[in-house]
Amino acid sequence: MHNFFNKLRERARQFSDGLDNKDISKKARITYGVAWNIILLTVILLFLGGVFAGGVGAGYFASLVKEEKVRPAASMKEDIFEYEETSKLYFADNVFLGKLQSDIDREEVKIKDVSDYVKKAVIATEDEYFYEHDGVVPKALMRAVYQELTNSAVQSGGSTLTQQLIKNQILTNEVSFDRKAKEILLALRLEKFLEKDEILEAYLNVTTFGRNSTGQNVGGVQAAATGIFGVDAKDLNLPQAAFIAGLPQNPFMYTPFAQGGGLKEKSQLEPGLNRMKTVLNRMYSENYITKDEYDKALKYDIVADFIKPQPRPFEKYPYLTEEIERRGVEILTKILAQKDGYSKKDLEKNGGRLMEKYTKLAKRDIRQNGYQIHSTINKEIYDKFQKIKDEYQNYGYTKVSQVKNKETGKMEEKIEPVQIGAILIENKTGKILSFVGGRDYKLEAQNHATQAKRQNGSTMKPLLVYAPAMEMGLSAPGAVVADIPISVGGKAFKNYSGRYYGLVSSREALAKSHNASAIYTYLKTIDKEPYKYLEKMGITTLTETDKTTYAAALGGVQDGITVEENTNAFTTFANGGKFIDAYMIDKITDADGKVVYEHKVKPVDVFSPQTAYLMTDMMRDVFRYGTASAVPGMLKFSADWAGKTGTTNGPNDSWLIGSNPNVTFGTWIGYDEPAPLSSDGSESMRNYGIWARLINGAYDVAPDLIKTDERFKMPGGIVSRSYCAISGMLPSKACSSLGLVKSDIYNAKYVPTKVDDSLGNGRYVTAGGRNYLALPQTPEEFTKPGGMLNPEFIKRISLGRSIDPSYLIPPNDERWKNLLAAGAVLKDDGKAPAGVKASVSGGTISWSPSGSHDVVGYRVYSESGKKVASVMSDGTLSRKVGNGSYYVVAVDIAGRESAPSNNVGAKEEEKKEKEVTETSAAADQKEKKEQAEKEKAEKDKAAAEKKKQEEQKKKQEEEKKRQEEQKKKQEEEKKKQEEQKNTEQENQNKENEGN
């Protein structure tokens, strides 16, 4: 029978091929195909009837599908087009960021956006009769049945594209007659209400196409095109289309990329290349391409088109992609719950079980439903932030320690650098423009900008202390507060410097970040629940203890606060007292572009515009002369900055948050395991340095967004008033006379209305460099008139606490030198003070200070006991006196005098001068005598020397005369010898002549 079918088919084909006209030939071929399928279907039924004795075969088929209910068209359509699609992420302004991490990368594409080459290649390879059949091809089915029944080694399969779609989207991959029968039935049904192109579109989006260049599994032709060749599906050329169309038969054998990413070895590429040639051959055989196109495609270097591994968004932007996904899941969780009628409160009930359920659903949706998630992150600023963060060299010491691995028990090296969290928020919208999540994601994945919670130190003061106090009318920039030692709630609160500054304005206390004065201010409001202002500003981490503890005023909260929440809270002041919740997800659309979520700004009224401005103006001084005064000099642009610094005990954390009218920017540095950042206070400057570099970087790439020439606008209801720097009340005459009047701005509702009553008249003494109240018995000559703080004021300024009033006087400030705190008493030791030693010179008497601590002055007496001068203890210990004799006594605070000093004066000076004169005259006489003797000795010596020289000269002349006479005598002797010689010669000559 098999030979019969072959012969019948061959004769039909010969008939078709014999037709010359190509169109007629194609129509005949189609007619042949349809006829052939009808014949085969009839034969199959007859064959099944023969096998199962007529109707038994049909009955068997019916039994296989009897439990398969008739599926509604809408349901089947929904199932067919229900396929996982990877969600896409975007920076602000629709700048593509990348796709979320997923097991398979899939991107939906419409059939109109797929290259015709791809369509033809898939049909030619997978289903040549796609546009002719009604969901099944009887010929292919009979072949598959025959191969199954005969257990043939070659299993060619009999599924159309429609059947493959049914198998992948509705049924399973189970190999059985039961599943095959259902597949046939459903394929026939699907073809009744879906167009061919709809089926082809679904198939192209569902099918697996191996891996992309990064090693990620690929689903759908669009992801395959971009992941293998780097082009869209509509732009695939013929060889590329043929290669992709060949992949579904064996995706992971034919894929050109290895599991971990990157191109396979050359030998491993051959199966895929050969498969591409097979596809091209089928396209040519089916007349989808010409001979010329076929030949060119075979010669095409497809390997050259395989793209290099592309960095995944998570690898390049780990903190950002993870943060966008986390926020996207939170949003979708609420949306899914709301669809089912659940509120946010419902999700939090029963230990959050409902929340857990919908969070799982949201995580699945965000990875499968092809959402487009648009963020507020400015790409240029974000990239700049990461570059600056990586290049900054002044974070501080990186800790390296040995820790035991809990799983292996082995000691391992742990590297712990100083971490950073930073966030930049646009004030008016709440958009998070950029952030820094940490130093290195691979080392520490926790996002230090949005998730890590730390104590926020003194940055809490504007939020919890001063702004709430001003809103309640209990403080103002010019409100005076005591910065003195304080213990409350069993804890002593000290200033970071270790010193105290007395009576200071709230403005100065904030600018210099005094802790003690902040606690005194907080004492005024804590029973009025100021923590509620924090909750309105989006701070969600407060515990019940935080709401009542005094340490919270200085940022000592139990669970800590994120950089995002802390920075976001400060935008409240820049926004005139309205809190605008910061956000990173602008909108989410589904795969069809329909908006499923869009952020809406919902301002929350927290403070009045007047309080917000007063707080902002106070925080300007932090940058002007306060703790962040070094920062403006680090910036390359000027702006109206206001903000606050913060440091926690250790110091384990360093904060800086600053706002200008456009943006608010906050940074934090610290170790993940809290530990001191320094021992010398340098941690603040290191944090200021990275803050300045980051905001400068943001300005470089987006100057109009970061900088504005505008200043924070003063609302109505703000007035200027003078106040007494002692009490903060309206100046009194006494306060004015001391030069202690200042001025500041106020909320018109809470201006000072009472005149200062802090001062009373009094007299004081000075001892040991400090001022003390004069006692009733203190001699008035040693007292000074000055302002004295009255006890009632001291009680009021200290909130009724027992204090040392002397701490109220600001140290090292000349303006306060004549002010005395009531109660500053110099203790009388009950005995006369120690005496002094006097001396006189040039008519001025001087003396040494007394050794007693309660001495307030000195008296100078004449020899007769008459007082001639009084000198205060802080004066110069000397006096000009006339002729006579004098002595000095020390006087203590009780008026007692010491024993008299030694007598000094004019008589002693005359005697001394006479002695000096006589001594001087004797010395002169002696000197003259010695001089005369010296001159005589020198004269005698000179005479002797002269005589000696004359005698020596005489001897020289005599010696010279003797030498001349001797010479003369020698010459005469010589002459005489010559004459004698001449005579003898003459005689000899004569004698010779005689012979």
Long-range contacts (C-beta under 8 A, 24 or more apart in sequence): 2-146, 5-40, 5-43, 8-39, 9-36, 12-36, 26-287, 30-132, 33-129, 33-132, 34-132, 36-139, 37-129, 37-133, 37-137, 37-138, 37-139, 38-138, 40-138, 40-139, 40-142, 41-138, 43-142, 44-138, 44-141, 44-142, 44-145, 47-142, 61-181, 64-177, 64-178, 64-181, 64-182, 65-181, 65-182, 65-185, 68-182, 68-185, 68-186, 70-189, 71-186, 71-189, 73-192, 73-193, 76-170, 76-186, 76-189, 76-190, 76-193, 77-193, 77-194, 79-169, 79-170, 80-165, 80-169, 80-170, 80-190, 80-194, 80-199, 80-202, 81-202, 82-169, 83-108, 83-169, 83-202, 83-205, 83-206, 83-219, 83-220, 84-219, 84-367, 84-368, 84-369, 85-205, 85-220, 85-368, 85-369, 85-370, 85-591, 86-223, 86-367, 86-370, 87-328, 87-366, 87-367, 87-369, 87-370, 87-371, 87-372, 87-373, 88-370, 88-371, 88-372, 88-373, 89-313, 89-321, 89-324, 89-325, 89-373, 89-375, 90-372, 90-373, 90-374, 90-375, 91-375, 91-377, 91-378, 91-379, 91-382, 92-374, 92-375, 92-376, 92-377, 92-378, 92-379, 92-431, 92-433, 92-586, 94-374, 95-379, 97-313, 97-317, 97-320, 97-321, 97-324, 97-375, 97-379, 98-312, 98-313, 98-314, 98-316, 98-317, 98-321, 99-313, 100-313, 100-321, 100-325, 100-366, 100-367, 101-312, 101-314, 101-321, 101-325, 102-367, 102-368, 103-217, 104-208, 104-216, 104-217, 104-218, 104-219, 105-212, 105-216, 105-217, 105-218, 105-219, 105-223, 105-227, 106-205, 106-218, 106-219, 106-220, 106-223, 106-370, 107-220, 107-222, 107-223, 107-226, 107-370, 108-205, 108-220, 108-222, 108-370, 108-591, 109-201, 109-204, 109-205, 109-220, 109-221, 109-222, 109-233, 110-201, 111-197, 111-198, 111-200, 111-201, 111-204, 113-222, 113-232, 113-233, 113-234, 114-201, 114-204, 114-221, 114-222, 114-233, 114-234, 115-233, 115-234, 115-235, 115-236, 115-237, 115-241, 117-236, 117-237, 117-238, 117-240, 117-241, 117-242, 118-204, 118-221, 118-233, 118-236, 118-241, 118-244, 118-245, 119-200, 120-241, 120-283, 120-286, 120-288, 120-289, 121-241, 121-242, 121-244, 121-245, 121-246, 121-279, 121-283, 121-288, 122-161, 122-200, 122-203, 122-204, 122-245, 123-161, 123-200, 123-286, 123-288, 124-245, 124-279, 124-282, 124-283, 124-285, 124-286, 124-288, 125-245, 125-246, 125-249, 125-278, 125-279, 125-282, 125-283, 126-161, 126-164, 126-245, 126-248, 127-160, 127-161, 128-282, 128-286, 129-160, 130-160, 130-161, 130-196, 130-200, 131-196, 133-160, 134-188, 134-191, 135-160, 135-162, 135-163, 135-184, 135-187, 135-188, 135-189, 135-190, 135-191, 136-160, 136-162, 136-163, 136-184, 136-187, 136-188, 141-184, 159-183, 160-187, 161-199, 161-200, 161-203, 162-187, 162-190, 162-191, 162-199, 163-187, 164-203, 164-207, 165-190, 165-199, 165-202, 165-203, 165-206, 166-190, 168-206, 168-207, 169-202, 169-206, 204-233, 207-248, 208-247, 208-248, 208-251, 209-244, 209-247, 209-248, 209-251, 209-255, 210-247, 210-251, 210-252, 210-254, 210-255, 210-256, 210-257, 211-252, 211-255, 211-257, 211-258, 211-259, 212-257, 212-310, 213-257, 213-261, 213-262, 213-263, 213-306, 213-307, 213-308, 213-309, 213-310, 214-257, 214-261, 214-309, 214-310, 214-311, 214-312, 215-257, 215-258, 215-259, 215-260, 215-261, 215-262, 215-309, 216-261, 216-312, 227-307, 228-255, 228-256, 228-257, 228-306, 228-307, 229-305, 229-306, 229-307, 230-307, 230-310, 238-280, 238-289, 238-293, 238-296, 238-297, 238-300, 239-276, 239-280, 239-297, 239-300, 239-302, 239-305, 240-302, 240-305, 242-276, 242-279, 242-280, 242-283, 242-297, 243-272, 243-273, 243-275, 243-276, 243-279, 243-302, 245-279, 246-272, 246-275, 246-276, 246-278, 246-279, 247-272, 247-275, 249-275, 250-275, 256-303, 256-306, 257-306, 261-309, 262-308, 262-309, 263-306, 269-303, 273-302, 273-303, 276-302, 317-382, 318-437, 318-441, 318-445, 319-435, 319-437, 319-438, 319-441, 319-447, 319-449, 320-375, 320-377, 320-382, 320-437, 322-445, 322-447, 323-435, 323-437, 323-447, 323-450, 323-584, 324-373, 324-375, 324-584, 324-585, 325-366, 327-583, 327-584, 327-585, 328-362, 328-366, 328-371, 328-373, 328-585, 328-588, 329-359, 329-362, 329-363, 329-366, 330-362, 331-585, 331-588, 331-597, 332-361, 332-362, 332-365, 332-366, 332-588, 332-597, 333-358, 333-359, 333-361, 333-362, 334-358, 335-362, 335-596, 335-597, 336-361, 336-362, 336-365, 369-590, 369-591, 370-590, 370-591, 371-588, 371-589, 371-590, 371-591, 371-596, 372-588, 372-589, 372-590, 372-591, 372-593, 373-585, 373-588, 374-585, 374-586, 374-587, 374-588, 374-589, 375-584, 375-585, 375-586, 376-426, 376-431, 376-432, 376-433, 376-583, 376-584, 376-585, 376-586, 377-432, 377-433, 377-434, 377-435, 377-584, 378-433, 378-434, 378-702, 378-705, 380-701, 380-702, 381-424, 381-433, 381-434, 381-697, 381-698, 381-701, 381-702, 381-705, 382-434, 382-435, 384-697, 384-698, 384-700, 384-701, 385-422, 385-424, 385-434, 385-435, 385-436, 385-694, 385-697, 385-698, 386-436, 387-697, 388-690, 388-693, 388-694, 388-697, 389-420, 389-422, 389-436, 389-439, 389-690, 389-694, 392-689, 392-690, 392-693, 394-686, 394-689, 394-690, 395-420, 395-439, 395-669, 395-686, 395-690, 396-669, 396-677, 396-678, 396-682, 396-683, 396-686, 399-671, 399-675, 415-443, 416-671, 416-672, 416-673, 417-443, 418-669, 418-670, 418-671, 418-677, 419-444, 419-448, 419-452, 419-669, 419-670, 419-671, 419-672, 420-448, 420-667, 420-668, 420-669, 420-690, 421-447, 421-448, 421-449, 421-450, 421-452, 421-562, 421-563, 421-667, 421-668, 422-449, 422-563, 422-665, 422-666, 422-667, 422-668, 422-690, 422-691, 422-694, 423-449, 423-450, 423-563, 423-564, 423-567, 423-582, 423-665, 423-666, 424-663, 424-664, 424-665, 424-694, 424-695, 424-698, 425-567, 425-568, 425-571, 425-582, 425-663, 425-664, 425-665, 426-662, 426-663, 426-705, 427-571, 427-574, 427-575, 427-580, 427-659, 427-661, 427-662, 427-663, 427-664, 428-575, 428-580, 429-580, 429-601, 430-568, 430-571, 430-580, 430-581, 430-582, 430-583, 430-601, 431-582, 431-583, 431-586, 432-564, 432-582, 432-583, 432-584, 433-663, 433-698, 433-705, 434-698, 435-563, 435-564, 436-667, 436-694, 444-672, 446-672, 448-563, 448-668, 449-562, 449-563, 449-564, 450-562, 450-563, 450-564, 451-562, 452-560, 452-562, 452-563, 452-672, 453-541, 453-559, 453-560, 453-561, 453-562, 454-560, 454-561, 454-648, 454-653, 454-668, 454-670, 454-674, 455-555, 455-556, 455-557, 455-560, 455-561, 455-648, 455-652, 455-653, 456-555, 456-557, 456-560, 456-561, 456-566, 456-646, 456-648, 456-653, 456-655, 457-554, 457-555, 457-646, 457-647, 457-648, 457-653, 457-654, 457-655, 458-513, 458-515, 458-518, 458-554, 458-555, 458-644, 458-645, 458-646, 458-647, 458-655, 459-555, 459-566, 459-570, 459-644, 459-645, 459-646, 459-655, 459-657, 460-552, 460-553, 460-554, 460-555, 460-557, 460-646, 461-510, 461-513, 461-518, 461-553, 461-554, 461-555, 461-644, 462-510, 462-570, 462-573, 462-615, 462-618, 462-619, 462-644, 463-533, 463-534, 463-537, 463-539, 463-569, 463-570, 464-522, 464-530, 464-531, 464-533, 464-534, 464-552, 464-553, 465-518, 465-521, 465-522, 465-525, 465-530, 465-553, 466-506, 466-510, 466-518, 466-521, 466-615, 466-618, 467-533, 467-573, 467-607, 467-611, 467-612, 467-615, 468-525, 468-528, 468-530, 468-533, 469-521, 469-522, 469-524, 469-525, 469-530, 470-611, 470-614, 470-615, 470-747, 470-750, 471-533, 471-607, 471-608, 471-611, 472-525, 472-528, 473-747, 473-749, 473-750, 474-521, 474-524, 474-525, 475-506, 475-521, 475-524, 476-506, 476-614, 476-728, 476-744, 476-746, 476-747, 476-750, 477-505, 477-506, 477-507, 477-614, 477-617, 477-618, 477-744, 477-745, 477-746, 478-505, 478-506, 478-507, 478-721, 478-723, 478-728, 478-742, 478-743, 478-744, 478-745, 478-746, 478-752, 479-505, 479-506, 479-521, 479-728, 480-504, 480-505, 480-506, 480-723, 480-724, 480-725, 480-726, 480-727, 480-728, 480-797, 481-505, 481-506, 481-509, 481-517, 481-520, 481-521, 481-797, 482-516, 482-517, 482-520, 482-797, 482-798, 482-803, 482-807, 482-808, 483-509, 483-514, 483-516, 483-517, 483-520, 484-516, 484-798, 484-803, 484-804, 484-807, 484-808, 485-516, 485-803, 485-804, 485-807, 486-516, 486-519, 486-520, 486-801, 488-519, 488-523, 488-550, 489-549, 489-550, 489-551, 491-550, 491-551, 493-519, 493-550, 493-554, 496-647, 499-811, 500-807, 501-810, 501-811, 502-807, 502-808, 502-809, 502-810, 502-811, 502-816, 503-725, 503-726, 503-797, 503-808, 503-809, 503-810, 504-810, 505-725, 505-728, 505-742, 505-744, 506-618, 507-618, 507-621, 507-744, 508-621, 510-618, 510-619, 510-621, 510-622, 510-626, 510-644, 511-618, 511-621, 511-622, 511-624, 511-625, 511-626, 511-627, 512-626, 512-627, 513-622, 513-626, 513-627, 513-644, 513-645, 513-646, 515-554, 518-553, 518-554, 519-550, 519-553, 519-554, 520-798, 520-799, 521-553, 522-550, 522-553, 523-550, 523-799, 524-799, 526-550, 533-606, 533-607, 534-569, 536-579, 536-604, 536-605, 536-606, 537-568, 537-569, 537-572, 537-579, 537-604, 537-606, 538-565, 538-568, 538-569, 538-579, 538-581, 538-582, 539-565, 539-566, 539-569, 540-565, 541-565, 555-646, 555-648, 556-648, 563-666, 563-667, 563-668, 566-655, 566-657, 566-666, 566-668, 567-657, 567-664, 567-665, 567-666, 568-664, 570-643, 570-644, 570-657, 570-659, 570-664, 570-666, 571-659, 571-664, 572-606, 572-607, 572-612, 573-607, 573-612, 573-615, 573-616, 573-619, 573-642, 573-659, 574-616, 574-642, 574-659, 574-660, 574-661, 574-664, 574-712, 575-603, 575-612, 576-609, 576-612, 576-613, 576-715, 577-605, 577-606, 577-607, 577-608, 577-609, 577-611, 577-612, 578-603, 578-604, 578-605, 578-606, 579-603, 579-604, 579-606, 580-604, 608-747, 609-715, 609-717, 610-715, 610-717, 610-718, 610-747, 610-748, 610-749, 611-747, 613-712, 613-713, 613-714, 613-715, 613-718, 614-718, 614-745, 614-746, 614-747, 616-642, 616-659, 616-712, 617-642, 617-712, 617-745, 619-643, 619-644, 619-659, 623-658, 627-684, 628-656, 628-658, 628-688, 630-685, 630-688, 631-656, 631-658, 631-688, 631-691, 631-692, 634-688, 634-689, 634-692, 634-693, 634-696, 635-692, 635-695, 635-696, 636-696, 636-699, 637-696, 637-699, 637-703, 637-706, 637-707, 639-707, 639-708, 640-708, 640-710, 640-711, 640-712, 642-712, 645-684, 647-683, 647-684, 650-674, 650-675, 650-676, 650-677, 651-676, 651-677, 651-678, 651-681, 651-683, 652-676, 652-677, 653-677, 654-683, 654-684, 654-686, 654-687, 655-687, 656-684, 656-687, 656-688, 656-691, 658-691, 658-695, 660-707, 660-708, 661-708, 661-710, 661-711, 661-712, 661-713, 662-705, 662-706, 662-707, 662-708, 663-705, 663-706, 665-691, 665-694, 665-695, 665-698, 667-691, 667-694, 717-747, 717-748, 717-749, 718-745, 718-746, 718-747, 718-748, 719-745, 719-746, 719-748, 719-751, 720-744, 720-745, 720-746, 721-745, 721-746, 721-751, 721-752, 723-752, 724-756, 724-758, 725-815, 726-756, 726-758, 726-759, 726-787, 726-789, 726-793, 726-819, 727-756, 727-757, 727-758, 727-793, 727-797, 728-752, 729-754, 729-755, 729-756, 729-757, 729-758, 730-754, 730-755, 730-756, 731-755, 731-756, 732-756, 732-757, 732-759, 734-759, 734-761, 734-787, 735-759, 735-787, 737-787, 738-786, 738-787, 738-815, 738-816, 738-818, 738-819, 739-815, 740-815, 740-816, 740-819, 757-790, 757-792, 757-793, 758-789, 758-790, 758-793, 758-797, 759-787, 759-788, 759-789, 759-790, 759-793, 759-819, 760-787, 760-788, 760-789, 760-790, 760-822, 761-785, 761-787, 761-788, 762-786, 762-787, 762-788, 762-820, 762-822, 764-788, 764-820, 764-824, 765-826, 765-856, 765-857, 765-872, 765-873, 765-893, 766-856, 766-872, 766-873, 766-874, 767-826, 767-853, 767-854, 767-855, 767-856, 767-873, 767-874, 767-893, 768-853, 769-874, 770-806, 770-824, 771-809, 771-817, 771-820, 771-824, 772-820, 772-824, 772-825, 772-826, 772-893, 773-820, 773-822, 773-823, 773-824, 773-825, 773-826, 774-893, 775-825, 775-828, 775-893, 775-894, 777-894, 777-895, 778-856, 778-893, 778-894, 778-895, 779-856, 779-857, 779-870, 779-891, 779-895, 781-857, 781-870, 782-856, 782-857, 782-870, 782-872, 782-873, 782-891, 783-856, 784-818, 784-872, 786-818, 786-819, 786-820, 787-818, 787-819, 787-820, 788-819, 788-820, 788-821, 788-822, 789-819, 789-820, 789-821, 789-822, 790-822, 791-822, 791-823, 794-821, 794-822, 794-823, 826-854, 826-856, 826-893, 827-854, 828-854, 828-892, 828-893, 828-894, 829-853, 829-854, 829-892, 830-894, 831-896, 832-892, 832-896, 832-897, 832-898, 832-899, 833-890, 833-891, 833-892, 833-896, 833-897, 833-898, 834-890, 834-898, 835-889, 835-890, 835-898, 835-899, 835-900, 835-901, 836-888, 836-889, 836-890, 836-898, 836-901, 837-901, 837-902, 838-886, 838-887, 838-888, 838-901, 838-902, 838-904, 839-904, 840-881, 840-886, 840-904, 840-905, 840-908, 840-909, 843-880, 843-881, 843-882, 844-878, 844-879, 844-880, 844-881, 845-878, 845-879, 845-880, 845-881, 845-886, 845-888, 845-904, 845-905, 846-877, 846-878, 847-877, 847-878, 847-888, 847-901, 848-877, 849-873, 849-877, 850-890, 850-898, 852-890, 852-892, 852-898, 854-892, 854-893, 854-894, 855-890, 855-891, 855-892, 855-893, 856-891, 856-892, 856-893, 857-890, 857-891, 858-888, 858-889, 858-890, 858-891, 859-888, 859-889, 859-891, 859-897, 860-886, 860-887, 860-888, 861-886, 861-887, 861-888, 861-889, 861-900, 862-886, 862-905, 863-887, 863-903, 863-905, 881-905, 882-906
